[in-house]
Amino acid sequence: MKTLYLVRHAKSSWEFDLDDHMRPLNQRGLEDAAKMGVFIREKISIPQRIVSSDAVRAKSTAVLYLKELGIPEERLELDPRLYDFTGNQLHTVIKSCDNRIDRLMIFGHNHALTYWVNQYGNKIIDNVSTAAFIAITFDVDDWSAIKKGETVLYVKPKQLN
């Protein structure tokens, strides 16, 4: 059994004239990411591998989630392939995961996440919200063999207010 945790980066700031890759989180994003980390702490088993897009907003979201999950930041891997908006590179990263890993957590971007969860989960999600968390389980032992799985959790910050 493989479990995939997907997190869309939290709300980012457009306040500064920066390259898209460098945009930070805004205040709401900082709050939502921490709040979501607190919420899922009791809902999931700790991931064995954690990978994030190297974009500032995704990495910052990951760091805030991990702090609330009690996971050292040193466990976070950055992968530039996850700065992906189509889902192709996200797909590659997931399917190439080491099979000794049963629980993988990825921090990434839309539209890649929405596309991916609708292709591989069993619940349609119109748009994965910022800072949202999705858990999908797959009844396989090999990441490269995943097909349609079961979406066991989808929660977004607005549900926690």
Residue, then its C-alpha position, 0 to 999 in steps of 0.5 A: m500500500k502506497t500513500l501520497y500526500l499532496v499539498r498546494h503551496a499557500k497563498s502567495s504575495w503579489e506585493f513585490d515585483l519578483d520573478d514568479h519562482m521567488r514570490p513569498l507567502n502573504q500573511r494569510g498564506l503563512e497562517d493557513a499553512a501553519k493551521m493546516g499542519v496542525f490539523i493534519r498532524e492527527k490525521i496522517s501517518i508521518p511521511q517517510r519522504i518529503v519533497s517540495s518544489d524549489a519555488v519560495r512559496a512552496k518551500s515556505t509552505a512545506v517548512l510551516y507544515l513540517k514544523e507543525l508536524g514535528i518533522p525536522e526541516e532537514r528532511l525536506e528535499l527540494d526538486p526543481r522538477l516540481y515547479d510544474f504546472t502541467g502535472n508531467q514532472l509531478h507524475t515523473v517524481i511520484k512514479s520514480c519514488d523508491n519503493r521502500i517509501d510507503r508514504l510520500m509527501i509533495f508540495g507543489h503547484n496548480h494546475a499540476l495538482t488539480y490535474w493529478v488528483n483528478q487523474y489518480g484519485n477517485k473524487i473530482i476536485d474542481n480546483v485544489s485550493t491554496a494550502a490544501f491537503i490531499a491524501i490518496t492511497f494506492d493498493v500497490d507495492d510499486w510507485s511506478a504501478i499506481k493507477k486510480g487510487e482512493t482519495v481518503l482526505y481533502v481539506k482546505p483552510k476555509q474548512l477549518n475556520 
